[in-house]
Amino acid sequence: MGQIRVLPSGLVSRIAAGECIERPASVIKELVENALDAGATRVDLRVVDGGRELIEVVDDGVGMDADDLALSVAQHATSKIRGDDDLFNIQTLGFRGEALASIAAVSRLRIVSRTRDSDVGHEIWVEGGQVRGPRPCSAPPGTTVEVRDLFYPVPARRKFLRTPQTEMGHITEQLARIAIPQLAVAFTLRHRDRVIHRLEVATDHRERVSGFYGPELAQALLPIRREGTGMLVQGLVGPPAETRSAGKWEYVFVNGRYVRDRFISHAIREAYRGLIDPSRYPVAFIFLTIEPARVDVNVHPTKIEVRWQDSNYVHGMVLAAIRERFLTSPLDHRLRTPQSDEDYRERVRTAMVEFFRRGPVGPCSGTEPRNHGAAEPPSHEGGGAGRLARQSGGCTPGVLPSADSPGPATNRGKGPPPASLAAPACPARPAPVGEPNRPPTDQDESGASLLASAGAAGRRAAPDKAPPRAIQIHDSYLVVQTEEGLMIIDQHALHERLLYEDLRGRIAENKLVSQRLLMPSVLPVPGDRLEVLEAHADLLARLGIELTAAGPHSVALQSFPALLADRVDPEDFLRDLLDVLVEQGGRPDPDTLIHQVLDLMACKAAVKAGEPLNPQQIALLVEQHQRVDRSSHCPHGRPTTLRLSLRDLERQFKRR
């Protein structure tokens, strides 16, 4: 008997499902694209347990009759193409005819549908390859698809799913990729009973971006437009000041379909070259309208990649569109000010009344002042997802209590960073909640200089000799004479290492003291990212970051690490911190996560290249370079120091 066999149909279906159904977000993609192709003007999604237990998609599209419903779960059955020519003129999001059959192969599937001109609907079930129905039922016009127990026939695949918070992050990202270009459709996404997104019909792309990522980012974006032969490039791009620490903020849509394309990505990076730090990423939403015959979308099972008839033309169009906008727009950084003088005064009045009404004792401390530097024991009430509803106001840094909970007023406002490296002192005694943060004094036991305290965890004995002489050049590098010759220090890289070692030592002993803000900063946070903050509440507490819920999609920053308060913008830091937490996923290695977060904190707080230093600051940096372990490289691995011996100098000047 030969070795080649025809595979069972069930196994064939599960293999096909493995190509396009990777996780719950993949199911969302296929079902929502089907709804849009069916002419839906409203799509409602409900997810339970991150998609493991239930994914439900309800649309008001054209619906299906009994015959179409029976064929919809068959392999390679579709209403979107008829022949070979249609493959080169695809104007729908789906066309392969595999989605429902693949989903049915790895879940318990129920579909209810009714056409707009029918008085009765029909429903069908598929489980374990067995189809029941269709049979008549009552239903509104449109289609409802329920996917239960995803991957139950393939337990190995189910084990690879991450936590519900992580899977919801992927689902929300998938919805953004679909919904941002679909302005004429309203979307709702619920996880359990929480509304994550409610997006009404939008008039322009800026409004839709605002619905996902908040009005602050949306208003900062610059419009682009360029029209050429057979192609229109439109979009919204962030000015160089609006960069991010992660690369997920590049969205490219071709004829309404989200794609990843290396030619367009290169064009975007080229447009920003020389305007942003190479380690940062731009924010860009690019919408390309192109003749279907000039692009092939049938090159990837999930339709996320395309092939261009003329890739150089596409690259040039996108690059020119962004550069033209930058050449005609002021790109200077803007000073952030309060919304209005009256609004600011009213917030100050409210804070002062609350402060004097409460006095210096915190709401959760009884009669003892609160120590902002020590993390409280973890709660045994369950995971982070439930803390938002259970906690009362202002008890533990990092926990998200209810917005209605009373909390102490605070008194630190924002101000420009000081010219020196000196940081606010960290008082050894506990600071009472609401106590005004005083400037450093000679009585502060921890010392007044950020550099003087840096590297407590990795300090080595200093040599018994006078500090070497040093000068600063180009406001970026320190040139130091040594006994062997000279060394050149990258001031940012060295200061970053010093801060990292100091923060690492402090957090190992739970000593990151937090500083209260006079006026809490309110940040818009998408619903899925609220769950990420809840899941990492213990980490935020250790960092000295206290957040409270300020609405269904926003948080108020109440406290911030004192070591960073005068050199780091708290709102920018939290945005980048959220990117780090989302990138890590649901079960990050604790040591790796701590390293990434402390690295982020140190990088943002360190002196920058181009920042002039006075002689005392230069001396402190050089002294700490000699005292701190691992000072030869920054936390990213870049060298902090280059050494040139006297012998090398003599060779360069032909003395040897």
N, C-alpha and C positions, 0 to 999 in steps of 0.2 A: 504493500500500500504506500502511496506517495506521502510526502511530508506536508504538502500544501492543503489547507482546509479552508472552507468557508466559515467565517466566524458567525456565531449566533447573533441574531438581530439586536438583542439586548446589550451584548458586549460592544457591538458596533456603535450603538447609540451612546454608551458611556464613554467610549473613546472619543467620539465626536464632541461630546459634552466637555471633555477635558481640554479641548482646543479653545473653546469660547466661554466656558463657565468656570472661571477660576475661583471666584469667591462671591458673596452676596452682591457686591457692587456690580459684578458682571450680569447677574440676573436683572438688576435694576436697569442697566444699560439696554439690554435687549427688550425688556417689556415697555420701557418708556419710549424707545425708538419706534416700536410697533404702534403705540398709541399716537405718536405724532404723525406717522405715516397714514394712520386712519383718520386724520383730520381733527384730532382732539383740540379743543380750546381750553380745557382744564384737565389736569392730571393730579390726582391725589395719591400719595404714597404713605403706607404705614408699615413700620418695621418693628419686630419684637425680637429681643435678644440679639441685636446686631445682625439679624437676617437668618440666624439659625432656625428659630422657631417659626417665624412667619415673615413673608414679604407679600404685601398686597398693593396692587396698582389698579386704580379705578380711573377710567377716562370717559369722556362724552363724545367719542368718535362715532364713525358710521356704524359700528357694530357688525355682527355676523349672524347669518341665519343658521339653521340646523346643518345644512350641507357643508357650508364653509367651516363651521365649528368642528365638525368631524375631521375635515382635512387639515385643519390648522395644526394638529399635533402629529401629523405624518411627516416623515423625513423629506426634505427637499420639496416642500409644497409651499408655494408663495403666489401672491397676486401681483407682485411688483415688477417682474420681468416675464417676457414671453419667449424671447429668442436671443441668438448671439449678438445681434445688433444692439439690444438693450443694455448689454454689459458696458458699452462705450457711450452710453447716454443715461447714466444712472442719476436720477433726481430724487431718490428716496434715501432714507437713512439705512434701512435694511433691504436686503435683496436675496440673501442666500437661502432662505427657507429652512434654516436649521434651528432657530432660537427655541421655539416652543417644544419641539421634539427633544432637543438636548436638555432643556430644563426638566421636562417630564421624565427623562431617564435617570435623574439624580435627585428626585424629590417626589412629594405627593402634591399633585397639581389639580386645581379646580378652576374652570373658566366658566363665567356666566356672561352671556352677551345677548343684545337685542338691537335689531336695526331700527332706524328712526321711523320707518313707515310700518312697523309691525306692532301689534297689540300684545304680543307675548314674547318672552325671551326663552333661551335654552341654556342648559348647563351640561358640562362634561367633566368627568374625573379620569385621571390617569395615575395609576400607582403600580409600581413593579412591572411595568410594561403592559398592564391590563387596562383597557379603555372601557369605561362605563358611560353610556349615554351616546348622543345627546338626548335630553328629555326636556319637555316644556317646564317653564318656571316663571315666576314673576320677576321682573328686572327693569331698571330704568334704561333708557337708550344709552348705548355705549357698551363698554366691556370692562369686566372685573376679573382680574387674574389673582389667584391665591397660590402661593408657593410655600408649602409647609415642610419642615424637617429636611432642610437642604442637605444633600450628600448622605442621607441615611443609608443608601445602598452601597456607598463607598466610604466606610469608616476611616480608612487611611487618609482620604482627602479631607474629611471633616476634622480630623485631629490637627490639620495644618491651619485651620482657622484661628485667628487671633482673638483677643478679648472683644466684647461687644463695643467698647469705646473705639477700639482701633478699626473694627469693621464699619462702624458708623462713620468714621473719618473717611474711609474709602467710598462709602455710599454717598456722602455729602459731596465729596470731590467729583464723583461721577455725575451727580445731578447738576453740579455747576457746569461741567463740560457740555452737558446737553442743553441746559436751560438758558445759559447766557446768550446764545444767538437766537433763541426762540422767543422773541419779544411778544408775539401775539398769543402766547399760551400762559395760563396761570398755573402755578405749581404749589403744592403743599407737601411737606415732608414731616412725618411724625415718628418719633422713636418712643415706643410704649405710649404714654399719654402726653409726652412733651412735644410741643410743636418746635421743630428745629428750624424750618424755613416756611414762610408764607409769602409767596411772590405773586403779586397781581400782574395783569397785563401791563407791559412797560412801553413807554413811548420812544426810548432810545437805549443804547447799550450802557450808557453811564448809569441810568436808573436801575438796570438789572444788576450791574456790578455792585452798586450801592446796596441792593437787597442782599447780596451774599457777603460782602466784605466791608460794609459800612460807608456812610457818606463822606467821612474824612478822606479815605483813600480815593473814592470815586471823584470827588471834587478836585483832587490834586492831579488827576490824569490829564494828559494833553491829547487833543484829537489829532488824528492823522488821516490823510486822504490822498490817493494818487490813482489816476486812471490811465490805463494803457490799452494796447490792442488786445481785446478779448479778456481783459482782467481789470478788476477794481479792487484796490487795497484800501481798507478803512480800518480804524481801530482807535484804541486809547492806550497811551504809553505813559509810564511814570517819568517825571523829571529825574535827573541824576540824584537828587536828594532823597527820592523815594525808592531806595533799594532794600533788598531783603537778604537774609542770611541763608535762605534755601532757594533752590532752583525751580520750585513748583509754580512760581508766579508767571510763567510764560504760557499763555493760552493762544493757540492758533486754530482757526476754524476755516475750513474750505467748503464753501457752499453749505454752510450750516453744520458741518461735521467737524468735531474735534479731531485733530491729528497731531502727531509728533513728526517733525520733519527737520533733518539736519541742515538743509539749505536755509530754511527760514530761521532756525536757531542761530546759525552762523551770521546771518544778516543782522539779527537783533543785537548780538554781541558786538559786531563790528560797529554798529551805529553808536554804541555806548563806549567804545574803546577810547580811553583817555579821559573819560568823564566820571567813571566810577572806579572804586577799588576793585582790582581783579578778583578778590575773594567774595565780592558781593554780587547779587543777581538783580537784574532789572525787573520791573513789573510791566507786563505788556499783554494787551488783548488785541490780537490781529484777526481781522475778518477779511477773507479773500473770496471774491465772487469771480468765478472763472468758467469758461465754456466747458461743459462736461467732457467733450471730446479731447480736451487738452490736459486732462488729468485722469489717471487710472486709480480707482479706489479699491479694486479687486486684487490686492496684493498681500493681504494679511487676514487671518481668520477673524480677528476682532475689528477689522476695518479701521485701525488706528494709524496706518501708514499709507502713503500714496506715492505714486510715481508720476513725475512731470514729463510732459512732452518737451519742455525747454526749461530745465531747472535754473540755468543762469539768468534767464529773463525774470523768473519769479524772485530769485535772490536780489537782483538789482532793483526791482520794483519795491520790495519791502525796505531795503536799505535806503533808497532814495526818499521814500515816504517819511521815515523816521528822521533822517538827517535834515530834510527840509523843515520839519517842525522845530527841531532844535536850533537851526540857524535863525529862525524868526521868533523865538520865544526867549524871554529872560529866564535863565537857569540858576539864578542866585538862590541860596538858601533863604527861606523866609522865617522871620521871627514869629513864633507862636504866641498869641496874646489871648486873654480871656475873651469870651464871646461878646460881652459888653460891660461897660463900667458899672451899670446898675445891677446887672446879673452878678458881677464879682462882689460888689458891696453887699448884696443880699446874702450871698453865700457866707461871706465873712461874718455878718451879723448873726446869722443862724448858728455858725460854729461857735462864736463867742458866747452866745446865750446858753448853748448846750454845755459848753465848758464850765461856765460859772455855776450852772444849775447842778451839775454832777460833782464838781470838785475834783480833786486829784485821784480818787480811788476808782479803779476800773470795774466794770460791771461783773466780771467773772472772778474777781480776786478776793471778794469779801472785804477784809480790812487790810490786806497786804498789797503793796504796790506790785505791779506786774513786771517781771523780768523779760524783756524782749529778746534776750540773747539765748535763752534755753528753750529747747523744744519740749512740749509736753508729751507725756506718754501717749502712744497711739490709742485711739478709741477701739473698743471691742464691739461696736454696734454693727459693723459690717464694712463693706467696701466704700470707696470714695463717692460712688454715684448717689448714695443716699444722704450724704452729709449736708447737701445744700438745704434739704428740708428739715434736718434734725438739729443743726447747730444753732446756738443763739449768737447774738452779735459780739464780735471783737474778742473772742476767747483765745484762739490759737492762730499765729501767723500761718497763712497758707490755706486755712479752711474757709469755705465759702458759706457764711451764714446768710440768713434771709435778709432782704433789703429792708424789711420793716423792723428788724431788731434794733433796739437802741444801742448806740455806741458812743464812745467818748469823742469829743472834739479834739482836733489836733491843730498844730500851729506851725508846720513847716511849709512855706510856699516855695515855688520854683524861683530860681535865680540863675544868673549866668555862672558858669564854672569859674573858680578862682584862677588867678594866673599862676599860683604856686602849686606844688605837688602836695602841700599839706592837706590832710583830710580831717573832717571833724573827729574829735576825740571820742573814744568809746568808753563811757563811764564804767568804772568797775562796780559801782553800786547799781542796783536795779533802778531804772528810770520810771517814776510813776506815770501811769497812763494820763495823757493830757498835759504833762508838765512841759513848759516851754523848753525847747532845745537850746541850751546856752552855747556860746562859742567856747572853744578850748581855752582852758586856763592852766596855770602852773600846777594846780592841784589835781588835774586829771592823771590818774595812775597809768593809763595806757600810752601816754605820749601823744604829741600833737602831729606827728608826721607819719603819713602813710608809708613813706620809704623807711623811716626808722623802725617801723614794726614789721616790715615785710620779711617773709621767709622764716617765720618763727618755727615752722615745722622742719625746715631743711637747713638751718643755720650751722655754719662751721666756724671754728675759731679764726679770728682775724689775725693777720701777721702783726708782729710787734714792730711796726715802723710807720712813719708818717704817710698819710694818704698821698698817692701820686698826683702829679699835676695833670690837669685836663682842660681842654677847650672844646667848645661846640662849633661845628661847621655846618653851614646850610640848615641850621635849626633842626637837624635830624641826626647827626652823628657826633659822638664824643671821641676825640683823639687824646690818648693818654700815653705819657712817657713811662716806660718801664725799664727795669734794669737790663733786660735783654734787647730792647728796642722800642717798639711802640705797639699799641693795640687800638683798634677802631671799634667803637661800640654803637650798635643800632639802639638809640634811646627807647624807641617804642617796644622793640622785641625784648630788651632787658627789663624794662619796667613791667611788661606783661608777665614775664617769668616771676618777678618779685611778688607781684600781686597774686598770681596764681598760687605760689607757695604759701603766702600768708593766708589766703582764703581757704586753702586746703587744710592747713593746720587748725584754723578756727572752726571750720565745719566739722572736723574730726572730733572736736571737743564741744560741739554745739554752742559755739561762741559768736555766731554772727548776730551782732546786735542790730535791731531794726530801729529805724527812725520814723516817727509818725509824721504824716503830712497834714499841714493846716487845712488845706482843701483837698479832699480825695479826688484823684483823677479818674474820670469815668471813661472806660474803653469799650467800644463795641466789640463783642466776641460772638461769632456764630455759635449756634446751639451745640454743634458737634464738638467745638473746641471748649465749651463750658464743661463738657464731660471729660475732656482731657485734663483740664485744670483740677476737676474733682478727683480724678484718678491719681494725680500726682500731688495731692494736698500735703502729704507728709514731707515731700521734698521742698515744697514752697515754704513750709513752716521752718525747716532747717535753714533755708536761705534768708529768713527774716522778712519774707514777703507776705503781707496780709491782704486778702481780697474779700470783698463782700459783694453779694449779688445786688445789682443796681437796676434790674429789669430783666425781662425774659431773654435778652440777647446782649447784655452788657454787665460789666463788673466795675466796682470801685476799688481803686488801689488805696489802701489805708496806711500801710507801712512799707518801708523799703530799706535794704541794708544800709546802715550808717556809713560803712566804709566807702560806698559808691555814690552816696546821695548827691555830692557836689560835683561829680564828674560824669555822671551817666544820666541821660534822660530816661526816667522810669518807663514812660509809655513806649519809647522805641525799644528799650530792653525787653519789655514784656512781649512785644510783637515777635522779636527774634527768639525769645525763650519759647514761645508757643510753637514756632516753626521747629525748634530743636525737639520739643516733646512729641510733636506730631510725627516727625521723621523717625523717631526712635520706635514707634509702634507701641503695642500693648504690654509686652514683657521685656523691657530693656534690661540689659545687664546693669545693676546698680552702680558699679564702679565706672563703667563707660559713660553712663548718663551724668554722674557727678562730675566726671572729667570734662565733658562737653559743656555743661552749664557753667562750671567755674572758669573754663577757658573763655566762654562768651563774656562772663562778667569781667575777667581780667583784661580782655582785649578792648572792651568798651571803656574801661576806666583808665587805662594806661595813657601816658602822654603820647601824643601823636607825632609823626614825622612832620616837620615844619613848625613845631611849637617851640618858641624860644624858652630857654631855661636860664635862671640866674646862677651865679657861682655856687651858692649853697646847694641848690638842687642838683647841679652837676656833681658836686662832691658827694652828696648822699647816694646818687646812683652808682658812682664808681666804688664807694665804700661797700655798698650792699652787694655789688658784683663779686667782691672778694669774700663776702661772708656767707652767701647763700649757695647751697648745693644745686647742681644741675643748672647753673646760671649760664652755661655755654650755649643753651638753646632755649627758644621760647616754647610754650606748650604746643604750638603747631609743628615744632620740629625745625624751624628756621634758626640759623646761627645768630647769636646775639653779638658775637665778637670775632674779629679778624686780627690775627697777630702777625707782625712783621719784625723779624729779628734785625739786630744791628748788622749782622753778617749779610742778610738779604739786601739791606739798604746799600751797603758798601758794594755789593755786586751790581746793583742797578746803576750806581754812579761810577762804575768801572774802577773802583778802588781795589778790587781783588780780581 
